[in-house]
């Protein structure tokens, strides 16, 4: 059955015109003439049978249906472009993997190790997109995800990478010559929190046998990378996964004001849908990740 889909040229011209609210600027962007953009938009309106723009005294504004349609067309064009680039990547016979990752995990642990993956698999391209929360693979373009939490993801296979130790860190300037603090002394400083782990400091103090301090006060940051920068700036003591700050601790930019860490009950997992289990590219990535995770754990121990 023939699909009722307008021409791609008309959709591209409409999306540009809707974004700029100007046929002239749209024409400049698309390397077309103003009249050509106008004709494409007019043909689309004729095809749909509804006006997409209000044209008053040579000024453009979107109609109500035009605003809705513009958002939908923009999203679909983005998906088509992404899928096209992914298909083009197969020209090198290796293929492309779309991987959803936790932001700071990607920048602090995964990306510095990726050169090793490409040395072994030069024809596989791994594209990274940040996703902090679980999602349905059927609703996204992702082939796999690196997830922190529990190994529960319906319809998916989970591979345990490693656990997590949360440790206090701060700028050495904050301690003013002191080295190690007692847990109760830590409570005298400003506590820096990660928004998604609001109870982390409470668990840390509970583990230290302290339950009479206000451990919820202090600033909150969305990403661990922000938390690390706040600690470097001397804004307080942050509680972060130790491997996120290994470089800063090694260089002396950050110090560990307490020797006590908090072992999380959760862990980092590679997750992928059961339908992708036999993908050669995904299996190559999974084997490499597991080997890197094992090497990391062995070094930490």
N, C-alpha and C positions, 0 to 999 in steps of 0.2 A: 504494500500500500504506500502510495506517495506521501511523504511527510509534509505537513503544512509548516514549513520553515522559510522565513524570508531569506534573501541573499545575505551572505556574510558581509559583503561590501556595505549594504544598507545598514546593517546592525552596527558595524564599526563606525560609520559616519554618524549615526544617531547617538552612540555612546559618547563620542567626542563632542558633539554639539551639546548634548545634555550636560556634560562636565564643564564646558566652557561657557555655555549659554551664548554662543557666538559662532556663526557659520565661518566668519573670517579667521578666527583663531583656530577653529577646527581644521579649516583648509590648510593653514600653515603647518599644523602638526602632522597632517596626513599627506602632505605634498600634493594636494589637489587644488582645484580652483574653488572659489566660494560657490559658484553656481553648481558645480558638480556635487558638493556636499548638500546643497539645497535640494537638488534633484533626487539624491539618494534618500534623504529624509522624507521628501514628498512621496516617493514611491513606497516607502515603508508605511506611511500613514494611510495611503490608498489601499495597501495590502491588508492592513489591520482593520480599516474602516473606522478609525477613531483618530482625532487630532492628538498629537503628542506635545505640541508646542502652542502657546498663545503668542500671536504675532501682533503686537500693538506698537505702532509708530516705530517700526524697525527694531523694536526691542523684543528679545526672546525670553519666555519663561515657560517652564514645564506645566502641562496640565496635570491634574491629579493622577490620571492613569499613566501619564508620561513619566512622572516621578517614580512610580512603582515599577514600571517597565524598564526604566533606565537602570535601577538598582539590580534588577534581575538579569538584564542583558550584560551589565558590567561583570557580575559574578560568573555568568556562564562563559563569557569571553576569557576571563582569567583562567577558568578551568580548562578551556580548550587550549589556551596557550601553554599551560603547565603540562597537559597531557601530550601536546605536540612536542615540546622540548624533551619529555621523557621518552617518547617514541624515537626521536632523533638520536638520543643518546645510545640507542641500540645499534647504531651504525658501527660502533667499535667492537661489536660482538660480545661485549661484557654485560651490558645492561645497567640499569639504574635502580637504586633502592631509595625509597622515601622513608626517612626515619624521624619519628617524633621523639624529642628529647627534653629532659628537664634543663632549663636554661643554664644554671651554674654548673651542673654536672657536665654539660656539653663543653663549656669553655674551660673548666678547670681540670677535667679528667679525660674526656673523650678526644677532643680536638688535638691536644698535644701528642696523642698516641696515634692519630690517624695516618701520619706518614708511614708508619710501619705496616698498616693495612694495605696502603697503595703500593708499597714495595712488593708485596706478595700478590696483589690483585689489581694490577694497573688498569685493567679494562672495566672494572666495576666502579661506578660513580655512586657515592652516598650523599644524598641531599639531606640536610638537617633543618628541621622546623621545630620551634619550641612549643611544647604542650605540657602543662603542669598537671592536668587532671586527666583521669581515664576517659576514654571515648569509644564509640563503636567504629570498628575498622570499616564496616560497610558504608558508613556515612562520610568517610574521609579518603584521601588518596594514599594514606600511609601503608607501607608494607610491614612495618614493625615499630615498636616504641621501646624506649628505656624508661621504666616506671619505678618510682619509689613508693613502697607501701607493702601490701600483702599480696601473695601470689594468687589473687582471685581476679580473673578477667574472663567472663563467659565466652565460650567458643574460641578460646585462644590457648596457646602453649606458652608457659612461662619458664624461663631459665634463670636460676639464681646467679647473680654476679658476686656480690659481697654485701656485708652489713655496714653499719655506720656507727662511729663513735663521735659524739658531740663533745667538744672541748671549749672551755673559755679562752678567748684571745683578746688582746688589747695592744695598744701602742705602748712601747716601753716608757714613753714620756708620761703616761698616765700614772705609772707606779712610783715615779719620783725616787728612783734608786732602790726601791724594794724589789725582791725577787718573787718568792712564793707567798701567796696570801692564804690565810685560813678561809674556809667556806663562808664563815660569818663576816669576814672582812670583805669578801667579794660583794656581799649585799650592801655595803656602804657606797659602792660606785653606781653610776647610771648603768642600767642593764639594757642591752640592745636585743631586740626580738625579731624573729622572722615571722611574718604575718600568718603563714600556714602552719606554724608550730607554736601556737600561743602558750602551750603548757610546758614547753621545754625547760625553761628555767625552774618552774615549780618542781618538775621531776628531778632536776639536778639537785636542788636544795633538799628535797625529800630523801634522796639517796645519801646526802651528807648528814641526815638526821636533823635537819632544821625545817621547822614548819611554822615559825612565828615571824617571818619576814614578808614584806610586801614585794613579792617577786614578779608582779604584773606591771609594775611601773616602768617607765622608760619608753624609748622610741621604738616604733615598729617599721620594718622595711619589707617590701614585697619579695625581693630576691636576695638570696644569700650573697650574691656579688655586691649588692648595695650594703649589706651588713658588714662585709669584709672591709669595704671602703670607709664605712662609718667608724669601724674600729681603728683603721689606719689613721683616720683623722683625729683620733683621740676623743671621740664623742662618748665613749663608755666601753664596757666589756661585752663582747658578743659571744654567743654560744653557737658554734658552727661545726659542721662535719670536719674532722681533722684534715682529711685529704684535700679539702677546698683551700686550705691555707698553708700547705706544706712549703710552698715557695717562699711566702712571706716570713714564715718562721725560720726557714733556713737562712734567709738574708738578714734577719734581725729586725725587719720592718714591724713584725708582730711578735709578741711573746706570749707564753702560756703562764698566766698568773696563778694557776692552780694545777696540781698534778692529777686531779680527779676528772675523769671523763664520764659521759653518760652513754651507755650502750643502748642503742635503739632496738626494739623488738622487730622492727621492720627492716627491709632491705631493698637493694637495687636489683631489678629484674629486666631481662630482655623479654619482650612480649611480642608475639606475632600470631595471626589467625591460623587456625588449623588448615585452612585451604592453601596456605603458602608454605606448608611444611616441606614440600619437595622442591622448592625453588633453589637452584644451585647458588645463585647470588646471595640469597638470604642465609643459606647454610654456611657459606664461606664467611659471612660477617659474624654469624653466631659462633662458629668455632674460633675465630680470631678473638672475639670479645671474651669468651670464656677463658681462653689462654691468657689474655692480658689481665683479666680479673684475678686469675690464680697467681700470676707473677706478682701482682700488686699485693695480694694478701700475704704471700710468702715474705715479701720485703718488709711489710709492716710488722709481721710477727718476729 
